[in-house]
């Protein structure tokens, strides 16, 4: 195996190779170059490197890496990207690949990390003296099998009754509920503006993380959804009550999955769960169509996720160290940090 290291500015030239590797291992939409190029434009530093591995002239792995501190590198992964930017052929031995990568990256490399890997796409490797895996968070998905009625009947009684009561209350009060699907590239810009206004009215506005047309988040999501909608793979679900937008989901399709990237709702309407009502409208449509076998939430499992599904798996990190003593030191540092946190929590 041989790694070649390129400036990240060469990524566009390698786009077809990257997408071919991704296609062979899950075809997750957010690991396509249509997603990663805008992410690099808006959230990259320009100091990232593109690493390409080949065996006998055939590409077997690619990743975007940056130096996070002296001697240590990890995959590019802004918060908008659910998994670390790494694709490889199935069955790749990560211990061999990362060992070779550590010798190819510039400078003295003590460790290389693949952040947030998905066991549904990338097999969790066995640990060794120089390779470790760390569980990150549990994530959930809704498996699309059978009919929606069968799926809904399997949900908890509280969820089914609450949705039924909320739908009945809206009808009783004469409130018109409407679900719309935005998948026309020409309508994306307006939809992102609407999403930003709804999000900015909530808690994210206080932290400065809400989407707006003139910030990096807004530019990024507009570019992504215009590109994916152009290919029939972008979906923005919009739910309104009496003409007022109260909930939206930003979703991408690929590899048999519908991935919910972001969701927002009118926080003043928590009593009627507008996001739940929206999904109760569009999930049956997904059951009725062909080509989607799961709805992916990606992100830490919340209590509300478990009302919609019991299917949970654990994302993980992979750390490879150049020498055993580096791995031992890193483990001891983590133990010391854990002890410090434990002591602080008791004070």
Secondary structure, 3 states (H helix, E strand, C coil): CEEEEEEHHHCHHHHHHHHHHHHHCCCCHHHCHHHHHHHHHHHCCCCCEEEEEEECCEEEEEEEEEEEECCEEEECCCCCCCCCCEEECCCCCHHHHHHHHHHHCCCCCCEEEEEEECCCCCCCCCCCCCEEEEEEEEEEEEECCCCHHHHHHCCCHHHHHHHHHHHHHHHHCCCCEEEEEECCHHHHHHHHHHHHHHHHCCCHHHHCCCCCCCCHHHHHHHHHHHHHHHCCCEEEEEEEECCEEEEEEEEEEECCEEEEEEEEECHHHHHHCHHHHHHHHHHHHHHHCCCCCEEECCCCCCCCHHHHCCCEEEEEEEEEECCHHHHHHHHHHHHHHHHHHHHHHHC
